[in-house]
Amino acid sequence: MLKESQESLSEYYRQLAKYSGSVGSWVIPPNPFAEALQSLHARCEREIQEANESAILQELDDLKKQEVASLAKIDLCKNEIEQAHERIAKTLAQRNRPPAKAYRLTDISAVWPLLGEYLPENRTQLEEQIAAVELELHQYELKELESSTRLEAGKEKIDLEQARKRMQQQERSYQTKERGGLLINATVERLMHRMIPRIEYYMQQLLPLLTRGRYHDVTLSTEPEEGVTSGGAFQLNVWEQAAAEYIPQSALSGGTADQFSLILRLAFAIAALPRELSTAPGFILLDEPLSLASQDRMQALIDLVTSHLLSEHFEQAFFISHNSALDLAMFKYHLYIENGIVMESNLLTETAMQQALSSISTVVGTNGHCSTNESVVEPQVMPL
């Protein structure tokens, strides 16, 4: 800049001298700024010498070299930063942490709060803690090996992770079974809650038939019993007209109590039938239902077996008895067996049955009419 200024001043001086010679000294005095220009020129020369252009150029060259070195350092720093980012991302992935939004400490601490609790100055303390934990872990491994030796598990170490998994599976299995048991208990309780009124209803229908009208009303209940969700055995109470109160079954005579047990079993069988007729069983089997049966009670039982009440729920009723005094004429079909040999039978033979089925499209029975999809079958007796 000083050189440029000096050159421009010299040019201005020449132009001024030229104009001064051509116009005349009376317009512009000859060299009016000569002294000022000389002074300025001298100062410029002095400043140029003081500035030391060669030193400045050398310094500029040094600065350019420093700039190249700084750019190289910047590239190295960028490379180190990229490697640090990769290590941070890899560490987060190894610790099952989600990727951070950025690589600032606040962003990394957001996905890994532990980093925000410690500073680089705590590194020595953390290393001491790690060493202490490793030592403690080693001691626990020795104790584990000792325990496995006492448990005769061999020299192999017990895999705690596998043991925990097995324990979790067993815990889930236990919870499943426990909840399944609760569900079953609730279902049984609801079922019994619905079954008891239905059993009472059918007992009140069957009871007058079997007891010749002596008893009509019963109540049924269950008492709580440990380990049984639906309660204990049925507690049966019957209305006794003479006593004007409900009396327990245990207060009845043996034969009457036997009748009540049969009525309870029949009522339960009917109440437990599915409501859909197509899924209901087609018969009921009564094998010596009364153990203590007088002639009157046996006749009441036969009247019940041959009544319309059972036929409403079962297509056939099979009655088996060892009482040879029964009148076989009370039953439409009978089969008499003695010593394992059929002594008497009025059942249709297989050939007669096939001929009847092939020739009859509509069956008309003594007790009513039916189509080919419905049939009325008389109760049968098979004295043994």
WODA-V547449 format. One record per run of one state. SS is the DSSP state (~ for helix, > for strand, _ for the rest). FROM is the first residue (numbers start at 1). TO is the last residue. If there is no record, write none. Layout:
SS/FROM/TO
SS/FROM/TO
//
This chain:
_/1/1
~/2/23
_/24/33
~/34/51
_/52/52
~/53/94
_/95/104
~/105/111
_/112/112
~/113/117
_/118/119
~/120/150
_/151/159
~/160/210
_/211/217
>/218/222
_/223/224
>/225/225
_/226/227
>/228/228
_/229/233
>/234/240
_/241/244
>/245/248
~/249/251
_/252/253
~/254/271
_/272/276
~/277/279
_/280/282
>/283/287
_/288/294
~/295/305
_/306/307
~/308/311
_/312/315
>/316/321
_/322/327
~/328/330
_/331/332
>/333/338
_/339/340
>/341/345
_/346/349
~/350/359
_/360/363
>/364/365
_/366/367
>/368/369
_/370/379
>/380/383
_/384/384
//
